[in-house]
Amino acid sequence: MRIAILGAGYVGLVSGACFAEFGVQVALVDSDASKITALREGRIPIYEPGLDKLVADNVRDERLTFHDTLEEAMEGAEAVFLAVGTPSRRGDGHADLSYVFAAAEQVARAATRPLTLVTKSTVPVGTGRRIIDLIRPINPDIAVASNPEFLREGAAIGDFMRPDRVVIGTEDNALGTRALETLRRLYRPLYLIETPIVATSLETAEIIKYAANSFLAMKISFINEVANLCEAAGADVHDVARGIGLDGRIGRKFLHPGPGYGGSCFPKDTLAFARTAQDLGTPLRLIETTIAVNESRKEEMAHRVIAAFGGDVKGKRIAVLGLAFKPETDDMRDAPSLVVVPALMAAGAEVAAYDPEGTAFARQLLPAGVRFAASATAALEGADAAVLLTEWNEFRALPPERLKSAMRGDVFCDFRNVYDPVAMRAAGFTYLSIGRP
Ligand SMILES: NC(=O)c1ccc[n+]([C@@H]2O[C@H](COP(=O)([O-])OP(=O)(O)OC[C@H]3O[C@@H](n4cnc5c(N)ncnc54)[C@H](O)[C@@H]3O)[C@@H](O)[C@H]2O)c1
């Protein structure tokens, strides 16, 4: 089986490499020529554990190829996937669908045989129908399907190879039946390991993706607010999370308190979901509140650091450990660091920052004046305070005494609760964490 994928970003590249690993012939195309050049030269444009090897293996075995032109990539393809970006539209928070519609139209014009156009990008309910309206006059023999992606950056390959479920939305007609058959065949290796396949309408599949992300984001905002309550009441949020999470109806995941969720999905998807619901006259008030809680959370983290200095950080040297929105990725999209670092600098602090993988993207996004250090200890050198924003494993391995001896001051704001409060205080730190006594 041959497929083509438009967009060689986090989702397109991971899905492409994984489908190739299943034995499918995958042709990837990206409108950014530099990405295709890099991939052809064996360079992976993003950091994702295991991806370099998976790509190299499948390129070597000639199942994964990279193309400049859509026509070339689509040659012989039974299905063409859209894995292009759907960022927040500037100004109103709706998903910007311009890349999706442009790509769909390109596919319709380039198609020379019956095929299935599969939207893997996260798109609001109704987008599949709009794609049909757009392309059917151009090419009546393209089936349109929705196949949202649920992979997590940092664990993307495992998530793609062993997903909790595969969701396939199709039209209720002969084209839909054909599309479902094609996608079932493509996902057969997952069906064989008993992955549930959820076959639905286009609209339902589109809502499943946003509802899933919004629910997870809501869990995070929920536990962050409970963490505030624990701080005020002298309770321990981790014990609360465990105490409620062991209840199978609640589940233990996504109950880890922190500086607010970020990344390429939750912030933009919660916002787009809320906007769609408002347009349809059925507001999602829980999601609107989830968004508001999260936005204020990031600002609040900067205030906590400033408050640790009695409200004045002018001239203070602050080491920021971790910039990417989570460990094991270099993705900086909507990372808490993009709010916390500028706020500290606006208050007069000098910031030295370190991230194991995110520095290259961070340089483009953080204010000029941030000093980027080559290691955690180099960032900590001479610092009055340290702020831990991303829980990379290498930070966990640093003994409190070593952290303390690298620094000038004694304030440590651990916004991921990586360290043991008792050990940190024993090492001489004024230690602040989240939701713990
Ligand atoms: N990143 C994630 O963890 C994740 C997880 C699940 C779903 N998603 C969704 O998947 C989609 C893609 O996300 P991403 O993080 O991979 O984005 P990305 O920005 O990393 O990649 C998108 C790629 O599409 C390319 N592109 C744009 N228009 C094109 C066109 N017409 N033809 C060919 N290439 C084109 C861009 O150059 C870019 O390389 C989004 O809708 C996102 O919400 C992302």
The ligand as an SDF file (V2000), in Angstrom:
LIG
                    3D

 44 48  0  0  0  0  0  0  0  0999 V2000
    2.3920   18.0570   17.7890 N   0  0  0  0  0  0  0  0  0  0  0  0
    1.5990   17.2140   18.4060 C   0  0  0  0  0  0  0  0  0  0  0  0
    1.9180   16.6630   19.4470 O   0  0  0  0  0  0  0  0  0  0  0  0
    0.2430   16.8830   17.8170 C   0  0  0  0  0  0  0  0  0  0  0  0
   -0.4710   15.7730   18.3060 C   0  0  0  0  0  0  0  0  0  0  0  0
   -1.7000   15.4670   17.7510 C   0  0  0  0  0  0  0  0  0  0  0  0
   -2.2260   16.2590   16.7470 C   0  0  0  0  0  0  0  0  0  0  0  0
   -1.5360   17.3480   16.2970 N   0  0  0  0  0  0  0  0  0  0  0  0
   -2.1040   18.1460   15.2100 C   0  0  0  0  0  0  0  0  0  0  0  0
   -1.4480   17.7700   13.9960 O   0  0  0  0  0  0  0  0  0  0  0  0
   -1.3090   18.9090   13.1470 C   0  0  0  0  0  0  0  0  0  0  0  0
    0.1570   19.1270   12.7920 C   0  0  0  0  0  0  0  0  0  0  0  0
    0.8500   19.4250   13.9820 O   0  0  0  0  0  0  0  0  0  0  0  0
    2.4550   19.4430   14.0460 P   0  0  0  0  0  0  0  0  0  0  0  0
    2.8220   19.6830   15.4570 O   0  0  0  0  0  0  0  0  0  0  0  0
    2.9800   18.2680   13.3330 O   0  0  0  0  0  0  0  0  0  0  0  0
    2.7270   20.7700   13.1660 O   0  0  0  0  0  0  0  0  0  0  0  0
    4.1280   21.2670   12.5470 P   0  0  0  0  0  0  0  0  0  0  0  0
    4.0160   22.7380   12.4740 O   0  0  0  0  0  0  0  0  0  0  0  0
    5.2560   20.6350   13.2780 O   0  0  0  0  0  0  0  0  0  0  0  0
    4.1200   20.6560   11.0630 O   0  0  0  0  0  0  0  0  0  0  0  0
    3.2510   21.0690   10.0460 C   0  0  0  0  0  0  0  0  0  0  0  0
    4.0240   20.9980    8.7350 C   0  0  0  0  0  0  0  0  0  0  0  0
    3.1220   21.1810    7.6460 O   0  0  0  0  0  0  0  0  0  0  0  0
    3.8280   21.8540    6.6000 C   0  0  0  0  0  0  0  0  0  0  0  0
    2.8550   22.3630    5.6250 N   0  0  0  0  0  0  0  0  0  0  0  0
    1.9800   23.3870    5.7260 C   0  0  0  0  0  0  0  0  0  0  0  0
    1.2350   23.5050    4.6100 N   0  0  0  0  0  0  0  0  0  0  0  0
    1.6360   22.5090    3.7720 C   0  0  0  0  0  0  0  0  0  0  0  0
    1.2430   22.0950    2.4650 C   0  0  0  0  0  0  0  0  0  0  0  0
    0.2750   22.7150    1.8040 N   0  0  0  0  0  0  0  0  0  0  0  0
    1.8710   21.0460    1.9160 N   0  0  0  0  0  0  0  0  0  0  0  0
    2.8500   20.3980    2.5780 C   0  0  0  0  0  0  0  0  0  0  0  0
    3.2680   20.7470    3.8140 N   0  0  0  0  0  0  0  0  0  0  0  0
    2.6660   21.7890    4.4130 C   0  0  0  0  0  0  0  0  0  0  0  0
    4.6280   22.8890    7.3640 C   0  0  0  0  0  0  0  0  0  0  0  0
    5.6960   23.3890    6.6010 O   0  0  0  0  0  0  0  0  0  0  0  0
    5.0930   22.0930    8.5810 C   0  0  0  0  0  0  0  0  0  0  0  0
    6.3420   21.4680    8.3750 O   0  0  0  0  0  0  0  0  0  0  0  0
   -1.9610   20.0650   13.8930 C   0  0  0  0  0  0  0  0  0  0  0  0
   -3.3000   20.1800   13.4870 O   0  0  0  0  0  0  0  0  0  0  0  0
   -1.8980   19.6360   15.3270 C   0  0  0  0  0  0  0  0  0  0  0  0
   -2.9020   20.2200   16.1120 O   0  0  0  0  0  0  0  0  0  0  0  0
   -0.3030   17.6630   16.7960 C   0  0  0  0  0  0  0  0  0  0  0  0
  1  2  1  0
  2  3  2  0
  2  4  1  0
  4  5  1  0
  4 44  2  0
  5  6  2  0
  6  7  1  0
  7  8  2  0
  8  9  1  0
  8 44  1  0
  9 10  1  0
  9 42  1  0
 10 11  1  0
 11 12  1  0
 11 40  1  0
 12 13  1  0
 13 14  1  0
 14 15  2  0
 14 16  1  0
 14 17  1  0
 17 18  1  0
 18 19  2  0
 18 20  1  0
 18 21  1  0
 21 22  1  0
 22 23  1  0
 23 24  1  0
 23 38  1  0
 24 25  1  0
 25 26  1  0
 25 36  1  0
 26 27  1  0
 26 35  1  0
 27 28  2  0
 28 29  1  0
 29 30  1  0
 29 35  2  0
 30 31  1  0
 30 32  2  0
 32 33  1  0
 33 34  2  0
 34 35  1  0
 36 37  1  0
 36 38  1  0
 38 39  1  0
 40 41  1  0
 40 42  1  0
 42 43  1  0
M  CHG  2   8   1  16  -1
M  END
$$$$
